[in-house]
Amino acid sequence: MHLDRWAALNDAERRGFPPLSPDLVVEPASPNDAPADLRRRMALYAANEACLVWLLLAKSRSVEIWSPASPQQHS
């Protein structure tokens, strides 16, 4: 986590569950997950300051990588 985001929290936010996204999110897709729903969730993580988001798609044996520099890459 970037320390500036932590430093911006008040004492009460630091004592409880901090309202921060993690720097890295790894989301394995289940067979029942709709791709559009997963991509919306990934976009929310990215919009809430997650630095890197990996969406693991077992069916297609691929990974989508989301980052602030490039919102979506496939590999």
CHARMM internal coordinates of N, CA and C (Angstrom, degrees):
IC EDIT
DIST 1 N 1 CA 1.4366
DIST 1 CA 1 C 1.5204
ANGL 1 N 1 CA 1 C 108.33
DIST 1 C 2 N 1.2974
ANGL 1 CA 1 C 2 N 115.76
DIHE 1 N 1 CA 1 C 2 N 141.45
DIST 2 N 2 CA 1.4598
ANGL 1 C 2 N 2 CA 120.35
DIHE 1 CA 1 C 2 N 2 CA 176.65
DIST 2 CA 2 C 1.5242
ANGL 2 N 2 CA 2 C 108.59
DIHE 1 C 2 N 2 CA 2 C -70.04
DIST 2 C 3 N 1.3020
ANGL 2 CA 2 C 3 N 116.51
DIHE 2 N 2 CA 2 C 3 N 131.30
DIST 3 N 3 CA 1.4611
ANGL 2 C 3 N 3 CA 120.49
DIHE 2 CA 2 C 3 N 3 CA -177.07
DIST 3 CA 3 C 1.5157
ANGL 3 N 3 CA 3 C 113.17
DIHE 2 C 3 N 3 CA 3 C -65.08
DIST 3 C 4 N 1.3318
ANGL 3 CA 3 C 4 N 118.18
DIHE 3 N 3 CA 3 C 4 N -27.44
DIST 4 N 4 CA 1.4608
ANGL 3 C 4 N 4 CA 119.27
DIHE 3 CA 3 C 4 N 4 CA 179.22
DIST 4 CA 4 C 1.5305
ANGL 4 N 4 CA 4 C 111.23
DIHE 3 C 4 N 4 CA 4 C -66.29
DIST 4 C 5 N 1.3205
ANGL 4 CA 4 C 5 N 117.49
DIHE 4 N 4 CA 4 C 5 N -33.55
DIST 5 N 5 CA 1.4679
ANGL 4 C 5 N 5 CA 119.95
DIHE 4 CA 4 C 5 N 5 CA 176.98
DIST 5 CA 5 C 1.5295
ANGL 5 N 5 CA 5 C 110.09
DIHE 4 C 5 N 5 CA 5 C -68.25
DIST 5 C 6 N 1.3181
ANGL 5 CA 5 C 6 N 117.38
DIHE 5 N 5 CA 5 C 6 N -40.62
DIST 6 N 6 CA 1.4626
ANGL 5 C 6 N 6 CA 121.78
DIHE 5 CA 5 C 6 N 6 CA 178.14
DIST 6 CA 6 C 1.5302
ANGL 6 N 6 CA 6 C 110.17
DIHE 5 C 6 N 6 CA 6 C -66.17
DIST 6 C 7 N 1.3222
ANGL 6 CA 6 C 7 N 116.86
DIHE 6 N 6 CA 6 C 7 N -43.07
DIST 7 N 7 CA 1.4640
ANGL 6 C 7 N 7 CA 121.40
DIHE 6 CA 6 C 7 N 7 CA -178.61
DIST 7 CA 7 C 1.5267
ANGL 7 N 7 CA 7 C 111.77
DIHE 6 C 7 N 7 CA 7 C -63.83
DIST 7 C 8 N 1.3233
ANGL 7 CA 7 C 8 N 118.39
DIHE 7 N 7 CA 7 C 8 N -26.29
DIST 8 N 8 CA 1.4648
ANGL 7 C 8 N 8 CA 122.08
DIHE 7 CA 7 C 8 N 8 CA -178.74
DIST 8 CA 8 C 1.5293
ANGL 8 N 8 CA 8 C 112.78
DIHE 7 C 8 N 8 CA 8 C -76.66
DIST 8 C 9 N 1.3360
ANGL 8 CA 8 C 9 N 117.33
DIHE 8 N 8 CA 8 C 9 N -12.08
DIST 9 N 9 CA 1.4641
ANGL 8 C 9 N 9 CA 120.64
DIHE 8 CA 8 C 9 N 9 CA -179.78
DIST 9 CA 9 C 1.5198
ANGL 9 N 9 CA 9 C 110.79
DIHE 8 C 9 N 9 CA 9 C -78.26
DIST 9 C 10 N 1.3303
ANGL 9 CA 9 C 10 N 116.08
DIHE 9 N 9 CA 9 C 10 N 149.71
DIST 10 N 10 CA 1.4666
ANGL 9 C 10 N 10 CA 118.92
DIHE 9 CA 9 C 10 N 10 CA 174.41
DIST 10 CA 10 C 1.5316
ANGL 10 N 10 CA 10 C 109.32
DIHE 9 C 10 N 10 CA 10 C -85.02
DIST 10 C 11 N 1.3176
ANGL 10 CA 10 C 11 N 117.22
DIHE 10 N 10 CA 10 C 11 N 174.69
DIST 11 N 11 CA 1.4718
ANGL 10 C 11 N 11 CA 121.43
DIHE 10 CA 10 C 11 N 11 CA -175.72
DIST 11 CA 11 C 1.5264
ANGL 11 N 11 CA 11 C 112.46
DIHE 10 C 11 N 11 CA 11 C -60.47
DIST 11 C 12 N 1.3226
ANGL 11 CA 11 C 12 N 117.11
DIHE 11 N 11 CA 11 C 12 N -41.48
DIST 12 N 12 CA 1.4682
ANGL 11 C 12 N 12 CA 120.17
DIHE 11 CA 11 C 12 N 12 CA -179.67
DIST 12 CA 12 C 1.5260
ANGL 12 N 12 CA 12 C 110.95
DIHE 11 C 12 N 12 CA 12 C -63.39
DIST 12 C 13 N 1.3272
ANGL 12 CA 12 C 13 N 117.47
DIHE 12 N 12 CA 12 C 13 N -40.79
DIST 13 N 13 CA 1.4668
ANGL 12 C 13 N 13 CA 120.70
DIHE 12 CA 12 C 13 N 13 CA 179.10
DIST 13 CA 13 C 1.5259
ANGL 13 N 13 CA 13 C 111.08
DIHE 12 C 13 N 13 CA 13 C -66.36
DIST 13 C 14 N 1.3075
ANGL 13 CA 13 C 14 N 117.30
DIHE 13 N 13 CA 13 C 14 N -34.45
DIST 14 N 14 CA 1.4658
ANGL 13 C 14 N 14 CA 120.66
DIHE 13 CA 13 C 14 N 14 CA 179.06
DIST 14 CA 14 C 1.5151
ANGL 14 N 14 CA 14 C 112.21
DIHE 13 C 14 N 14 CA 14 C -71.78
DIST 14 C 15 N 1.3375
ANGL 14 CA 14 C 15 N 118.03
DIHE 14 N 14 CA 14 C 15 N -31.32
DIST 15 N 15 CA 1.4649
ANGL 14 C 15 N 15 CA 120.90
DIHE 14 CA 14 C 15 N 15 CA -179.22
DIST 15 CA 15 C 1.5175
ANGL 15 N 15 CA 15 C 111.96
DIHE 14 C 15 N 15 CA 15 C -75.00
DIST 15 C 16 N 1.3080
ANGL 15 CA 15 C 16 N 117.75
DIHE 15 N 15 CA 15 C 16 N -33.74
DIST 16 N 16 CA 1.4553
ANGL 15 C 16 N 16 CA 121.56
DIHE 15 CA 15 C 16 N 16 CA -178.72
DIST 16 CA 16 C 1.5221
ANGL 16 N 16 CA 16 C 110.61
DIHE 15 C 16 N 16 CA 16 C -93.38
DIST 16 C 17 N 1.3106
ANGL 16 CA 16 C 17 N 114.73
DIHE 16 N 16 CA 16 C 17 N -155.26
DIST 17 N 17 CA 1.4603
ANGL 16 C 17 N 17 CA 120.46
DIHE 16 CA 16 C 17 N 17 CA 176.04
DIST 17 CA 17 C 1.5199
ANGL 17 N 17 CA 17 C 107.02
DIHE 16 C 17 N 17 CA 17 C -79.45
DIST 17 C 18 N 1.3332
ANGL 17 CA 17 C 18 N 118.57
DIHE 17 N 17 CA 17 C 18 N 112.90
DIST 18 N 18 CA 1.4633
ANGL 17 C 18 N 18 CA 119.80
DIHE 17 CA 17 C 18 N 18 CA -174.28
DIST 18 CA 18 C 1.5340
ANGL 18 N 18 CA 18 C 112.16
DIHE 17 C 18 N 18 CA 18 C -66.80
DIST 18 C 19 N 1.3269
ANGL 18 CA 18 C 19 N 116.94
DIHE 18 N 18 CA 18 C 19 N 140.19
DIST 19 N 19 CA 1.4637
ANGL 18 C 19 N 19 CA 121.02
DIHE 18 CA 18 C 19 N 19 CA -179.77
DIST 19 CA 19 C 1.5283
ANGL 19 N 19 CA 19 C 111.56
DIHE 18 C 19 N 19 CA 19 C -80.56
DIST 19 C 20 N 1.3133
ANGL 19 CA 19 C 20 N 115.89
DIHE 19 N 19 CA 19 C 20 N 62.86
DIST 20 N 20 CA 1.4637
ANGL 19 C 20 N 20 CA 122.00
DIHE 19 CA 19 C 20 N 20 CA -177.51
DIST 20 CA 20 C 1.5184
ANGL 20 N 20 CA 20 C 110.06
DIHE 19 C 20 N 20 CA 20 C -129.16
DIST 20 C 21 N 1.3118
ANGL 20 CA 20 C 21 N 116.51
DIHE 20 N 20 CA 20 C 21 N 146.68
DIST 21 N 21 CA 1.4637
ANGL 20 C 21 N 21 CA 120.49
DIHE 20 CA 20 C 21 N 21 CA 169.72
DIST 21 CA 21 C 1.5196
ANGL 21 N 21 CA 21 C 107.56
DIHE 20 C 21 N 21 CA 21 C -84.48
DIST 21 C 22 N 1.3272
ANGL 21 CA 21 C 22 N 117.11
DIHE 21 N 21 CA 21 C 22 N 149.30
DIST 22 N 22 CA 1.4656
ANGL 21 C 22 N 22 CA 118.98
DIHE 21 CA 21 C 22 N 22 CA 176.06
DIST 22 CA 22 C 1.5264
ANGL 22 N 22 CA 22 C 110.14
DIHE 21 C 22 N 22 CA 22 C -69.26
DIST 22 C 23 N 1.3193
ANGL 22 CA 22 C 23 N 116.18
DIHE 22 N 22 CA 22 C 23 N 159.61
DIST 23 N 23 CA 1.4653
ANGL 22 C 23 N 23 CA 120.21
DIHE 22 CA 22 C 23 N 23 CA 177.07
DIST 23 CA 23 C 1.5236
ANGL 23 N 23 CA 23 C 111.15
DIHE 22 C 23 N 23 CA 23 C -67.32
DIST 23 C 24 N 1.3290
ANGL 23 CA 23 C 24 N 117.27
DIHE 23 N 23 CA 23 C 24 N -36.54
DIST 24 N 24 CA 1.4667
ANGL 23 C 24 N 24 CA 122.37
DIHE 23 CA 23 C 24 N 24 CA -179.44
DIST 24 CA 24 C 1.5161
ANGL 24 N 24 CA 24 C 109.37
DIHE 23 C 24 N 24 CA 24 C -123.41
DIST 24 C 25 N 1.3277
ANGL 24 CA 24 C 25 N 116.44
DIHE 24 N 24 CA 24 C 25 N 128.09
DIST 25 N 25 CA 1.4572
ANGL 24 C 25 N 25 CA 122.89
DIHE 24 CA 24 C 25 N 25 CA 175.70
DIST 25 CA 25 C 1.5246
ANGL 25 N 25 CA 25 C 107.26
DIHE 24 C 25 N 25 CA 25 C -120.09
DIST 25 C 26 N 1.3390
ANGL 25 CA 25 C 26 N 116.31
DIHE 25 N 25 CA 25 C 26 N 128.03
DIST 26 N 26 CA 1.4645
ANGL 25 C 26 N 26 CA 121.72
DIHE 25 CA 25 C 26 N 26 CA 174.54
DIST 26 CA 26 C 1.5235
ANGL 26 N 26 CA 26 C 106.49
DIHE 25 C 26 N 26 CA 26 C -119.04
DIST 26 C 27 N 1.3190
ANGL 26 CA 26 C 27 N 116.45
DIHE 26 N 26 CA 26 C 27 N 117.00
DIST 27 N 27 CA 1.4573
ANGL 26 C 27 N 27 CA 122.65
DIHE 26 CA 26 C 27 N 27 CA -175.06
DIST 27 CA 27 C 1.5277
ANGL 27 N 27 CA 27 C 109.36
DIHE 26 C 27 N 27 CA 27 C -117.45
DIST 27 C 28 N 1.3484
ANGL 27 CA 27 C 28 N 117.89
DIHE 27 N 27 CA 27 C 28 N 104.49
DIST 28 N 28 CA 1.4681
ANGL 27 C 28 N 28 CA 119.01
DIHE 27 CA 27 C 28 N 28 CA 174.51
DIST 28 CA 28 C 1.5280
ANGL 28 N 28 CA 28 C 109.26
DIHE 27 C 28 N 28 CA 28 C -81.26
DIST 28 C 29 N 1.3059
ANGL 28 CA 28 C 29 N 116.71
DIHE 28 N 28 CA 28 C 29 N 127.59
DIST 29 N 29 CA 1.4660
ANGL 28 C 29 N 29 CA 121.36
DIHE 28 CA 28 C 29 N 29 CA -179.70
DIST 29 CA 29 C 1.5214
ANGL 29 N 29 CA 29 C 109.52
DIHE 28 C 29 N 29 CA 29 C -78.45
DIST 29 C 30 N 1.3181
ANGL 29 CA 29 C 30 N 115.98
DIHE 29 N 29 CA 29 C 30 N 135.45
DIST 30 N 30 CA 1.4592
ANGL 29 C 30 N 30 CA 119.63
DIHE 29 CA 29 C 30 N 30 CA 173.51
DIST 30 CA 30 C 1.5256
ANGL 30 N 30 CA 30 C 107.80
DIHE 29 C 30 N 30 CA 30 C -90.40
DIST 30 C 31 N 1.3282
ANGL 30 CA 30 C 31 N 117.34
DIHE 30 N 30 CA 30 C 31 N 161.41
DIST 31 N 31 CA 1.4778
ANGL 30 C 31 N 31 CA 119.47
DIHE 30 CA 30 C 31 N 31 CA -179.44
DIST 31 CA 31 C 1.5276
ANGL 31 N 31 CA 31 C 113.42
DIHE 30 C 31 N 31 CA 31 C -59.55
DIST 31 C 32 N 1.3243
ANGL 31 CA 31 C 32 N 118.03
DIHE 31 N 31 CA 31 C 32 N -24.22
DIST 32 N 32 CA 1.4669
ANGL 31 C 32 N 32 CA 121.23
DIHE 31 CA 31 C 32 N 32 CA -178.12
DIST 32 CA 32 C 1.5142
ANGL 32 N 32 CA 32 C 113.85
DIHE 31 C 32 N 32 CA 32 C -88.53
DIST 32 C 33 N 1.3286
ANGL 32 CA 32 C 33 N 118.07
DIHE 32 N 32 CA 32 C 33 N -7.37
DIST 33 N 33 CA 1.4662
ANGL 32 C 33 N 33 CA 121.28
DIHE 32 CA 32 C 33 N 33 CA -178.94
DIST 33 CA 33 C 1.5213
ANGL 33 N 33 CA 33 C 111.00
DIHE 32 C 33 N 33 CA 33 C -75.53
DIST 33 C 34 N 1.3150
ANGL 33 CA 33 C 34 N 116.15
DIHE 33 N 33 CA 33 C 34 N 131.44
DIST 34 N 34 CA 1.4703
ANGL 33 C 34 N 34 CA 121.17
DIHE 33 CA 33 C 34 N 34 CA 175.31
DIST 34 CA 34 C 1.5310
ANGL 34 N 34 CA 34 C 108.18
DIHE 33 C 34 N 34 CA 34 C -78.69
DIST 34 C 35 N 1.3335
ANGL 34 CA 34 C 35 N 118.20
DIHE 34 N 34 CA 34 C 35 N 130.26
DIST 35 N 35 CA 1.4692
ANGL 34 C 35 N 35 CA 120.68
DIHE 34 CA 34 C 35 N 35 CA -179.19
DIST 35 CA 35 C 1.5258
ANGL 35 N 35 CA 35 C 113.42
DIHE 34 C 35 N 35 CA 35 C -53.58
DIST 35 C 36 N 1.3214
ANGL 35 CA 35 C 36 N 118.52
DIHE 35 N 35 CA 35 C 36 N -39.32
DIST 36 N 36 CA 1.4660
ANGL 35 C 36 N 36 CA 120.78
DIHE 35 CA 35 C 36 N 36 CA -179.63
DIST 36 CA 36 C 1.5292
ANGL 36 N 36 CA 36 C 110.87
DIHE 35 C 36 N 36 CA 36 C -64.46
DIST 36 C 37 N 1.3364
ANGL 36 CA 36 C 37 N 117.72
DIHE 36 N 36 CA 36 C 37 N -39.20
DIST 37 N 37 CA 1.4619
ANGL 36 C 37 N 37 CA 121.31
DIHE 36 CA 36 C 37 N 37 CA 177.81
DIST 37 CA 37 C 1.5225
ANGL 37 N 37 CA 37 C 110.85
DIHE 36 C 37 N 37 CA 37 C -65.26
DIST 37 C 38 N 1.3264
ANGL 37 CA 37 C 38 N 116.20
DIHE 37 N 37 CA 37 C 38 N -41.96
DIST 38 N 38 CA 1.4625
ANGL 37 C 38 N 38 CA 120.14
DIHE 37 CA 37 C 38 N 38 CA 178.85
DIST 38 CA 38 C 1.5220
ANGL 38 N 38 CA 38 C 111.23
DIHE 37 C 38 N 38 CA 38 C -63.31
DIST 38 C 39 N 1.2982
ANGL 38 CA 38 C 39 N 117.23
DIHE 38 N 38 CA 38 C 39 N -42.87
DIST 39 N 39 CA 1.4674
ANGL 38 C 39 N 39 CA 120.52
DIHE 38 CA 38 C 39 N 39 CA -179.17
DIST 39 CA 39 C 1.5341
ANGL 39 N 39 CA 39 C 111.20
DIHE 38 C 39 N 39 CA 39 C -66.89
DIST 39 C 40 N 1.3269
ANGL 39 CA 39 C 40 N 117.51
DIHE 39 N 39 CA 39 C 40 N -35.03
DIST 40 N 40 CA 1.4696
ANGL 39 C 40 N 40 CA 120.14
DIHE 39 CA 39 C 40 N 40 CA 174.53
DIST 40 CA 40 C 1.5287
ANGL 40 N 40 CA 40 C 110.07
DIHE 39 C 40 N 40 CA 40 C -63.55
DIST 40 C 41 N 1.3229
ANGL 40 CA 40 C 41 N 116.40
DIHE 40 N 40 CA 40 C 41 N -42.37
DIST 41 N 41 CA 1.4643
ANGL 40 C 41 N 41 CA 120.57
DIHE 40 CA 40 C 41 N 41 CA 178.78
DIST 41 CA 41 C 1.5301
ANGL 41 N 41 CA 41 C 110.67
DIHE 40 C 41 N 41 CA 41 C -63.54
DIST 41 C 42 N 1.3335
ANGL 41 CA 41 C 42 N 116.72
DIHE 41 N 41 CA 41 C 42 N -41.46
DIST 42 N 42 CA 1.4675
ANGL 41 C 42 N 42 CA 120.24
DIHE 41 CA 41 C 42 N 42 CA 179.32
DIST 42 CA 42 C 1.5203
ANGL 42 N 42 CA 42 C 110.42
DIHE 41 C 42 N 42 CA 42 C -64.10
DIST 42 C 43 N 1.3263
ANGL 42 CA 42 C 43 N 116.35
DIHE 42 N 42 CA 42 C 43 N -39.94
DIST 43 N 43 CA 1.4641
ANGL 42 C 43 N 43 CA 120.26
DIHE 42 CA 42 C 43 N 43 CA 178.79
DIST 43 CA 43 C 1.5303
ANGL 43 N 43 CA 43 C 110.83
DIHE 42 C 43 N 43 CA 43 C -64.75
DIST 43 C 44 N 1.3330
ANGL 43 CA 43 C 44 N 117.34
DIHE 43 N 43 CA 43 C 44 N -35.36
DIST 44 N 44 CA 1.4641
ANGL 43 C 44 N 44 CA 120.60
DIHE 43 CA 43 C 44 N 44 CA 176.90
DIST 44 CA 44 C 1.5241
ANGL 44 N 44 CA 44 C 111.24
DIHE 43 C 44 N 44 CA 44 C -65.62
DIST 44 C 45 N 1.3260
ANGL 44 CA 44 C 45 N 116.54
DIHE 44 N 44 CA 44 C 45 N -44.04
DIST 45 N 45 CA 1.4686
ANGL 44 C 45 N 45 CA 119.33
DIHE 44 CA 44 C 45 N 45 CA 176.41
DIST 45 CA 45 C 1.5276
ANGL 45 N 45 CA 45 C 110.27
DIHE 44 C 45 N 45 CA 45 C -57.79
DIST 45 C 46 N 1.3137
ANGL 45 CA 45 C 46 N 116.29
DIHE 45 N 45 CA 45 C 46 N -47.71
DIST 46 N 46 CA 1.4635
ANGL 45 C 46 N 46 CA 120.40
DIHE 45 CA 45 C 46 N 46 CA -178.84
DIST 46 CA 46 C 1.5336
ANGL 46 N 46 CA 46 C 111.05
DIHE 45 C 46 N 46 CA 46 C -63.58
DIST 46 C 47 N 1.3220
ANGL 46 CA 46 C 47 N 117.20
DIHE 46 N 46 CA 46 C 47 N -40.03
DIST 47 N 47 CA 1.4654
ANGL 46 C 47 N 47 CA 120.82
DIHE 46 CA 46 C 47 N 47 CA 179.93
DIST 47 CA 47 C 1.5281
ANGL 47 N 47 CA 47 C 111.91
DIHE 46 C 47 N 47 CA 47 C -67.66
DIST 47 C 48 N 1.3293
ANGL 47 CA 47 C 48 N 116.50
DIHE 47 N 47 CA 47 C 48 N -24.12
DIST 48 N 48 CA 1.4624
ANGL 47 C 48 N 48 CA 121.03
DIHE 47 CA 47 C 48 N 48 CA -179.86
DIST 48 CA 48 C 1.5246
ANGL 48 N 48 CA 48 C 112.14
DIHE 47 C 48 N 48 CA 48 C -99.56
DIST 48 C 49 N 1.3174
ANGL 48 CA 48 C 49 N 115.68
DIHE 48 N 48 CA 48 C 49 N 30.83
DIST 49 N 49 CA 1.4627
ANGL 48 C 49 N 49 CA 124.26
DIHE 48 CA 48 C 49 N 49 CA 169.21
DIST 49 CA 49 C 1.5216
ANGL 49 N 49 CA 49 C 115.89
DIHE 48 C 49 N 49 CA 49 C 76.63
DIST 49 C 50 N 1.3269
ANGL 49 CA 49 C 50 N 119.01
DIHE 49 N 49 CA 49 C 50 N 16.41
DIST 50 N 50 CA 1.4616
ANGL 49 C 50 N 50 CA 118.75
DIHE 49 CA 49 C 50 N 50 CA 170.19
DIST 50 CA 50 C 1.5278
ANGL 50 N 50 CA 50 C 106.72
DIHE 49 C 50 N 50 CA 50 C -66.69
DIST 50 C 51 N 1.3139
ANGL 50 CA 50 C 51 N 116.92
DIHE 50 N 50 CA 50 C 51 N 132.10
DIST 51 N 51 CA 1.4674
ANGL 50 C 51 N 51 CA 120.53
DIHE 50 CA 50 C 51 N 51 CA -175.11
DIST 51 CA 51 C 1.5267
ANGL 51 N 51 CA 51 C 112.33
DIHE 50 C 51 N 51 CA 51 C -76.88
DIST 51 C 52 N 1.3161
ANGL 51 CA 51 C 52 N 116.26
DIHE 51 N 51 CA 51 C 52 N -32.50
DIST 52 N 52 CA 1.4540
ANGL 51 C 52 N 52 CA 120.48
DIHE 51 CA 51 C 52 N 52 CA -176.31
DIST 52 CA 52 C 1.5155
ANGL 52 N 52 CA 52 C 108.48
DIHE 51 C 52 N 52 CA 52 C -149.37
DIST 52 C 53 N 1.3311
ANGL 52 CA 52 C 53 N 117.01
DIHE 52 N 52 CA 52 C 53 N 131.04
DIST 53 N 53 CA 1.4599
ANGL 52 C 53 N 53 CA 122.30
DIHE 52 CA 52 C 53 N 53 CA -179.89
DIST 53 CA 53 C 1.5143
ANGL 53 N 53 CA 53 C 108.38
DIHE 52 C 53 N 53 CA 53 C -128.72
DIST 53 C 54 N 1.3270
ANGL 53 CA 53 C 54 N 115.40
DIHE 53 N 53 CA 53 C 54 N 126.59
DIST 54 N 54 CA 1.4657
ANGL 53 C 54 N 54 CA 121.26
DIHE 53 CA 53 C 54 N 54 CA 176.67
DIST 54 CA 54 C 1.5155
ANGL 54 N 54 CA 54 C 108.33
DIHE 53 C 54 N 54 CA 54 C -111.73
DIST 54 C 55 N 1.3193
ANGL 54 CA 54 C 55 N 116.65
DIHE 54 N 54 CA 54 C 55 N 126.88
DIST 55 N 55 CA 1.4575
ANGL 54 C 55 N 55 CA 122.77
DIHE 54 CA 54 C 55 N 55 CA 174.17
DIST 55 CA 55 C 1.5259
ANGL 55 N 55 CA 55 C 106.97
DIHE 54 C 55 N 55 CA 55 C -108.78
DIST 55 C 56 N 1.3314
ANGL 55 CA 55 C 56 N 116.29
DIHE 55 N 55 CA 55 C 56 N 114.41
DIST 56 N 56 CA 1.4656
ANGL 55 C 56 N 56 CA 122.29
DIHE 55 CA 55 C 56 N 56 CA -177.34
DIST 56 CA 56 C 1.5222
ANGL 56 N 56 CA 56 C 108.95
DIHE 55 C 56 N 56 CA 56 C -94.70
DIST 56 C 57 N 1.3195
ANGL 56 CA 56 C 57 N 116.56
DIHE 56 N 56 CA 56 C 57 N 117.42
DIST 57 N 57 CA 1.4617
ANGL 56 C 57 N 57 CA 122.70
DIHE 56 CA 56 C 57 N 57 CA -177.23
DIST 57 CA 57 C 1.5303
ANGL 57 N 57 CA 57 C 108.72
DIHE 56 C 57 N 57 CA 57 C -110.91
DIST 57 C 58 N 1.3276
ANGL 57 CA 57 C 58 N 116.08
DIHE 57 N 57 CA 57 C 58 N 98.72
DIST 58 N 58 CA 1.4624
ANGL 57 C 58 N 58 CA 121.15
DIHE 57 CA 57 C 58 N 58 CA -175.37
DIST 58 CA 58 C 1.5294
ANGL 58 N 58 CA 58 C 112.02
DIHE 57 C 58 N 58 CA 58 C -66.22
DIST 58 C 59 N 1.3371
ANGL 58 CA 58 C 59 N 116.84
DIHE 58 N 58 CA 58 C 59 N -40.09
DIST 59 N 59 CA 1.4713
ANGL 58 C 59 N 59 CA 119.52
DIHE 58 CA 58 C 59 N 59 CA -177.72
DIST 59 CA 59 C 1.5205
ANGL 59 N 59 CA 59 C 112.28
DIHE 58 C 59 N 59 CA 59 C -57.04
DIST 59 C 60 N 1.3152
ANGL 59 CA 59 C 60 N 116.57
DIHE 59 N 59 CA 59 C 60 N -45.45
DIST 60 N 60 CA 1.4671
ANGL 59 C 60 N 60 CA 120.23
DIHE 59 CA 59 C 60 N 60 CA -178.16
DIST 60 CA 60 C 1.5277
ANGL 60 N 60 CA 60 C 112.26
DIHE 59 C 60 N 60 CA 60 C -94.98
DIST 60 C 61 N 1.3350
ANGL 60 CA 60 C 61 N 115.65
DIHE 60 N 60 CA 60 C 61 N 0.99
DIST 61 N 61 CA 1.4661
ANGL 60 C 61 N 61 CA 121.60
DIHE 60 CA 60 C 61 N 61 CA -179.02
DIST 61 CA 61 C 1.5373
ANGL 61 N 61 CA 61 C 110.58
DIHE 60 C 61 N 61 CA 61 C 51.72
DIST 61 C 62 N 1.3432
ANGL 61 CA 61 C 62 N 114.32
DIHE 61 N 61 CA 61 C 62 N 50.49
DIST 62 N 62 CA 1.4498
ANGL 61 C 62 N 62 CA 119.77
DIHE 61 CA 61 C 62 N 62 CA -178.31
DIST 62 CA 62 C 1.5198
ANGL 62 N 62 CA 62 C 110.34
DIHE 61 C 62 N 62 CA 62 C -137.65
DIST 62 C 63 N 1.3129
ANGL 62 CA 62 C 63 N 114.29
DIHE 62 N 62 CA 62 C 63 N 168.57
DIST 63 N 63 CA 1.4573
ANGL 62 C 63 N 63 CA 122.46
DIHE 62 CA 62 C 63 N 63 CA 178.42
DIST 63 CA 63 C 1.5169
ANGL 63 N 63 CA 63 C 107.70
DIHE 62 C 63 N 63 CA 63 C -131.57
DIST 63 C 64 N 1.3155
ANGL 63 CA 63 C 64 N 116.38
DIHE 63 N 63 CA 63 C 64 N 133.17
DIST 64 N 64 CA 1.4610
ANGL 63 C 64 N 64 CA 121.07
DIHE 63 CA 63 C 64 N 64 CA 171.08
DIST 64 CA 64 C 1.5154
ANGL 64 N 64 CA 64 C 106.98
DIHE 63 C 64 N 64 CA 64 C -103.67
DIST 64 C 65 N 1.3095
ANGL 64 CA 64 C 65 N 116.03
DIHE 64 N 64 CA 64 C 65 N 131.49
DIST 65 N 65 CA 1.4565
ANGL 64 C 65 N 65 CA 122.01
DIHE 64 CA 64 C 65 N 65 CA -177.52
DIST 65 CA 65 C 1.5200
ANGL 65 N 65 CA 65 C 108.23
DIHE 64 C 65 N 65 CA 65 C -114.78
DIST 65 C 66 N 1.3206
ANGL 65 CA 65 C 66 N 115.46
DIHE 65 N 65 CA 65 C 66 N 124.72
DIST 66 N 66 CA 1.4547
ANGL 65 C 66 N 66 CA 122.35
DIHE 65 CA 65 C 66 N 66 CA -179.66
DIST 66 CA 66 C 1.5222
ANGL 66 N 66 CA 66 C 107.85
DIHE 65 C 66 N 66 CA 66 C -115.20
DIST 66 C 67 N 1.3135
ANGL 66 CA 66 C 67 N 116.31
DIHE 66 N 66 CA 66 C 67 N 134.60
DIST 67 N 67 CA 1.4607
ANGL 66 C 67 N 67 CA 121.20
DIHE 66 CA 66 C 67 N 67 CA 175.51
DIST 67 CA 67 C 1.5237
ANGL 67 N 67 CA 67 C 107.34
DIHE 66 C 67 N 67 CA 67 C -151.49
DIST 67 C 68 N 1.3323
ANGL 67 CA 67 C 68 N 117.31
DIHE 67 N 67 CA 67 C 68 N 163.37
DIST 68 N 68 CA 1.4708
ANGL 67 C 68 N 68 CA 118.24
DIHE 67 CA 67 C 68 N 68 CA 178.33
DIST 68 CA 68 C 1.5245
ANGL 68 N 68 CA 68 C 113.43
DIHE 67 C 68 N 68 CA 68 C -58.87
DIST 68 C 69 N 1.3228
ANGL 68 CA 68 C 69 N 117.22
DIHE 68 N 68 CA 68 C 69 N -33.56
DIST 69 N 69 CA 1.4559
ANGL 68 C 69 N 69 CA 120.70
DIHE 68 CA 68 C 69 N 69 CA -178.80
DIST 69 CA 69 C 1.5277
ANGL 69 N 69 CA 69 C 112.53
DIHE 68 C 69 N 69 CA 69 C -70.85
DIST 69 C 70 N 1.3234
ANGL 69 CA 69 C 70 N 116.68
DIHE 69 N 69 CA 69 C 70 N -37.78
DIST 70 N 70 CA 1.4621
ANGL 69 C 70 N 70 CA 120.84
DIHE 69 CA 69 C 70 N 70 CA 179.47
DIST 70 CA 70 C 1.5129
ANGL 70 N 70 CA 70 C 107.61
DIHE 69 C 70 N 70 CA 70 C -139.88
DIST 70 C 71 N 1.3266
ANGL 70 CA 70 C 71 N 117.56
DIHE 70 N 70 CA 70 C 71 N 106.31
DIST 71 N 71 CA 1.4544
ANGL 70 C 71 N 71 CA 121.22
DIHE 70 CA 70 C 71 N 71 CA -173.31
DIST 71 CA 71 C 1.5231
ANGL 71 N 71 CA 71 C 115.11
DIHE 70 C 71 N 71 CA 71 C -54.45
DIST 71 C 72 N 1.3115
ANGL 71 CA 71 C 72 N 118.66
DIHE 71 N 71 CA 71 C 72 N -30.81
DIST 72 N 72 CA 1.4574
ANGL 71 C 72 N 72 CA 118.00
DIHE 71 CA 71 C 72 N 72 CA -179.28
DIST 72 CA 72 C 1.5235
ANGL 72 N 72 CA 72 C 109.65
DIHE 71 C 72 N 72 CA 72 C -156.89
DIST 72 C 73 N 1.3256
ANGL 72 CA 72 C 73 N 114.67
DIHE 72 N 72 CA 72 C 73 N 128.62
DIST 73 N 73 CA 1.4721
ANGL 72 C 73 N 73 CA 121.71
DIHE 72 CA 72 C 73 N 73 CA 174.47
DIST 73 CA 73 C 1.5254
ANGL 73 N 73 CA 73 C 106.92
DIHE 72 C 73 N 73 CA 73 C -130.65
DIST 73 C 74 N 1.2983
ANGL 73 CA 73 C 74 N 115.78
DIHE 73 N 73 CA 73 C 74 N 150.27
DIST 74 N 74 CA 1.4685
ANGL 73 C 74 N 74 CA 120.49
DIHE 73 CA 73 C 74 N 74 CA 175.87
DIST 74 CA 74 C 1.5178
ANGL 74 N 74 CA 74 C 107.90
DIHE 73 C 74 N 74 CA 74 C -113.92
DIST 74 C 75 N 1.3245
ANGL 74 CA 74 C 75 N 113.94
DIHE 74 N 74 CA 74 C 75 N 145.29
DIST 75 N 75 CA 1.4639
ANGL 74 C 75 N 75 CA 118.18
DIHE 74 CA 74 C 75 N 75 CA 172.77
DIST 75 CA 75 C 1.5068
ANGL 75 N 75 CA 75 C 109.43
DIHE 74 C 75 N 75 CA 75 C -146.59
END
COOR INIT
IC SEED 1 N 1 CA 1 C
IC BUILD
